């Protein structure tokens, strides 16, 4: 899964490096989740739930 979402995960990691607050960390996760939703089928997303990478 991580390999399939390598670009999205990389962007998430970079975002988290600059995220100094809990709110900004949440924004990083929201961006990652939106990117994953564009790439993954709905049933896989449901299985993953709200787990952070």
N, C-alpha and C positions, 0 to 999 in steps of 0.2 A: 504494500500500500504506500509506504513512504517513498519508494522509488517512482511509482506512478504519479505521485503528487510532489515530486522533487522540487519543481519550480515554485509551487505554492508554499511548500515547507520552507524553502530558502527565503522567500519573501517574508514569511512569518518570523523566522529567526532574526532577520535583519530588523524587522519592525520591533521585536521584543528588546533588541539591544538598546534602542532609543526610548523605550517605554519606561518612564520614570514614575508613573503612578498606576494605581490599580485600574483606573478608568482607561488610561491609554493602553494598558495590557489587554483590557477587554475589547478595545477597538481593534487591536492586532488580531485577536482571536476571531472577531466578527468578520474581518476581512478575509482571514484564512478560510473560515466556514463558507463564506459566499463563493470564494474561488473553488473550493472543493465541490460545492453544490452544482457548479457549472460543469464539472468534469465527471462526477460520479452519479450512478443511478440512485433513485430515491430510496430503494430498499437497503442499499449499502449505507446510505446516510442515516437511515433510521436505526440500523444496527449499531453504528458508531455513537449515536446519541450526541451528547454534548461534551464528549471527552476532548480535552485539549491535546494537541500534538506533543 
